[in-house]
């Protein structure tokens, strides 16, 4: 930031609130639950967890906070696009467990070209559950995605060796069927997966999940959103993912989960700006025991928060989002 610029907090512009919140709300969230709420005050925006949207399989709210962290990064990026600098305080009041962050605005430098690329990728960034297109990732992209994670206080560990990949794939294949049969998990999927005719603005629409989880060489076992209903899409054969990675944090507390979400959205937007998309694997990490197994078997120096497989794709199906009016209360004056 330019040292001559003022650090005085600026009023939240009322005419930009809808834009700020809709940009934040384009973040990825587990089952597209969109578990966030915002309170717009005169000089800051507060981010809250919406407990009503927490999954049964997420008793501690880890996945909910990772999702909210992703929305927080989107809010930061939207503020940057206004020529301002976001000032973020994570977990500002420990007596209010639902209050996750407070974001103020100060004068800042113009948005950089790299930040503009991230912002422009927001409309087409999506969780990719279909086939990938053939071809390698852009040169140097994986290293830059690792830098994105580091910039947000997280780590992106690449699964490079065939042995490590087989360990991960075997673990997911061995534990996945049991997780699929868990009544709480099935209840979450039934609640948050949508039939083709649904007009809901949340949940995973039928056009975004396959009728049968993709089972191809090099592809990790996917969560079954269809549950035998035959409402998902048919997947044509495609290329294997170009990379497999695990997003890690050095700690495993609420603040770390928020950092993981910010890192996730930052690197996903960077990838999407190059038409590279990711399949996200959160099901195995719902279990603390499996999370520890992933950490130990891969020799990871951190706590696994999200498993990703990345590849090229040239079609996009972003899921619907709730309107800013449904996400916030306005306390400005």
N, C-alpha and C positions, 0 to 999 in steps of 0.2 A: 504494500500500500504506500502511496505517496505520503511522506512524512509531514508535508505541509497541510494535509487534509485534516479537518476537524474530526474529533472522536465523539462529538456530542451525538447522542441518540436522536434520530429523526422520527417524526410522526409516521405512523403506518398510513400510507395514502389510501383513503377509502375507495377511490376509483380503481385501485389495483388489487384489492383484496381477492376478488373472484379469480383473477389471473394467478396470483400467488398460490392460492389454495388448490386450484385445478392443476397447476404444474406439480405441486407436491403430491397430489393424489394419483398421479400417473405412475407411482412407484409400484414395484412388485410386492405382493403380500401373499402369505401362505393361503392357499385356496381362494385367492382374490377376496379375502375377507375385508380388506380395507379397514383395519382395526384402529383408526385414528380419528381424533377430534381436535379441533382447533378453537382457541379462544383469542379473539382479536381485540387487543387493548389499544390504548392511545399510542404507546411507543414500543410495543412488542407483540409478538404472536406466541401463544403458548400451545405446545403440542401435548395432547393427552392420549393415553391408551383407552380404547373403547372396550371395556371388559365384556360387554355383551357379544362381542365378535371373537372372543378367544375360543380356541378349539378345546374339546374335551381332552385331546391327547397332548395338550400344552399347559399342564397345570401350573407351572412356574411362570408362564408367559414369555418364555424365551423366544419362540418364533414370532409372537406378537410384537415384541420389542425389536427384533431384527426387522420386521416389516415396517414398524414406525420409524426406525432409523433410516430406512430407505426413503420414506416420505420426507424426513428431515433434510436429507441431502437435496431432494428436489426443491424444497422451500429455499434452501441456501442458494441454489442455482438461479431460481427465479428472482431472488433479491439482487444477485449479481447482475442480472440482465437489466435491472433498473439503474445501473451505475452506482450501486451502493454495496457496502460490505456487510455481510451478516455477522452478528456477534452472538455466539451460541453459548448458553449455559446449560449443561446437561444435568438432569436430576436436581433442579434448583431448590427444591423443598422436600426433604426426605420424609416429612410428615404427610405429604400428598403423594402416595405411591403411583397414582395415575398420571401425575404431572411428570412428563419425561424431558421436556426441554423448554427453554424460554429463548426466543430469537428476537434480537433488536437489530436495527439498521443504523449504520453510520455512513458518512460520505466515503466513497471509494473510487478507485480508478475505473476506467471503462472496462467492460467485459473483454477478456482475451479471445483470440481466435479459437483456442482449444476449448474454452468454456462455451463459446457459441456453438461449436460442433456438438458438445454434450447436450445443450439445450435443444438443438435441432433434431437430435435423435430421440427425444422423448416421445413424440407421437407414434413412432414405429417400433420402439423397444418392446419386446414381449418375451414371455417364457416359451421356449420352443419345445414342443412335444412331438413334432413330426419328424420327417426325414430331413437330413442335411444334404446340401448340394456338394458335389465333388470339388476338390481344390484345397490348397493349403491356406492357412491363415496369412494375412499380410505380414511381411517380414518385420520382426521386432515387436509385434503387437503383444505377445505374451509377456515380454519384459516390461512393456509400458503398463500393462494391466497389473503386474506385480507392484509397480511404482504407485499406481492408483490406490491399491490396498494399503501400502505403507503410509501414504499421505493421510489416510483416515484412521491410522492406528491399528491396522490389521495386517495379516499376511496372506498371500496367495501361494500355496504350495502346489507345484506341478507334479502330477503323477507321471513320471517319465519312463520308468522301467517297466518291462512286461511283467516282472515278478510282482511289483507293487500293485500294478493294475489287476492282476489275477487275484491277489489277496483281497483287494477291495471288492471286485466283482463277486468273488466267492462268498464273502461276508454278506453282501446285500442279497445274493440269491438264497442264502441259507436262512436269513432272518425275515426276508420280505413276505413270504407266504403267511407266516404266523402273524405278522403285523396286519396283513390284508384282512385276516379273519377276526381281528380284535373288534368287539362290538362298538367301542367308543370311536375307533377310527372309521368304521363303516358309517356310523351315525354322522360324523363330521363330513364325510364325503357326500352322503345323501343330502345333507342340509345345504352344502355349498357347491354342488354341481348342478348345472341347469340343463333342462330339456331344450331341444331346438326351438320351440315356440316361446321360450321364456323371454320376458321383457325386463328382467331384473337388471339392475345396474351394479350388481356385485356377484360374487361366485364365479365359478369356472364354466363358461358356456360350452355347449356340446361341440361347437366348431373348433374348440381349443384343446380337446383331448381325444385320443384315438379310441375306437371301439375295442381294440385289443392293444395293450401296452406294446410299444415297439420292442421287438426282440431281434436284434441284428448283431453281427460280430462287432465288438468294440463298444457296444451300447450297454450301459448299466441298466439294471432292472428298474423299471418305472413303476410308479404308483398306479393302481387301477382305479381310474375315476369313473369308468363306465359301469362297473359292478354287474356285468352281464345284461344290461338293459338294451344294448345295441343302439345307443343314441349318439355315440361318438363318431368321428370321421374315420374313413379307411385310409391307411397309410401306404403310399407307394414305396417301393424299395428306394433306398437312398445310400449316400456315402456314410462311412463311419464318422464319428466325431473326430475333429482334428486335435483336440486336447482335452484332458481330464485334469481337474484341479480341486483343491479343497481350500475354502476360505477359513482362516484360523484367527483367533484372538489370543493374546498372551494371558488374559484372565478369563474368567467365566462368570462374571457378575452382570448386573443389569446395565452398567455403563459400557461393558464390553459388547453386549448384545446390540446396543445402540450404535456403537462404532462399527460393528460388523455390517449392520444394515446400510450405513452411509457408504462404507467401502463397496458393498455389493452394488448399490445403485450407481455409484461412480464408475466402476469397471464395466458394468453392463451397458451403460450409456456410451462409454468409450468404444466398446466392442460393436454396439449397434451402429455407431457412426461409420463403421467400416463394413456394415452389413454382415457382421458376425453376431450370432445369437447363442444363447445358452439354455440347455435343459438343466433345471434345478432339481436336486434330489434332497428333499428335506425329510422324507419318511424315515429312513434309517436313523437319522439323528434325533428323532423324537424320543428315543430310548437312551437314557444316560449310560446304560451298560454298553449299547452298541457304539455310542460316541467314544467311549473309552477304548473299545476294541479297535475302532478305526484309527484312533490316535496311536495306540500301541503297535498295531500291525504294520502301519506305514512309517513308524518312527517319527511322528510329527512333533514339532516343538511348539505346541500351542493347542488350543481347544477347537475342535471342528465345529463350525457353525452352519456351513452350506457346502454341499458337493455340487460341482458344475461339470458339464460337458459342453464344449464349444465347437461350433462349426459354421460354415457359410450357409446362408439361406437367402432366397431372393423373393420370398412372399412373406407377408406379415398379416397377423390377425390380432391386433390389440384388443384386449377385453374392455368392456364398458366400465365406467366409473360413476360414482355418485356425484351429484352436483355440489358446488361449494356451499350452497344454501343448506344442504343436508349434513355438511361437515362441521359447521362452525356456528358460534354465537359472536355477535359483534358488540364489543364493549367500548368502542371508540366514541369520542364526542367532539 
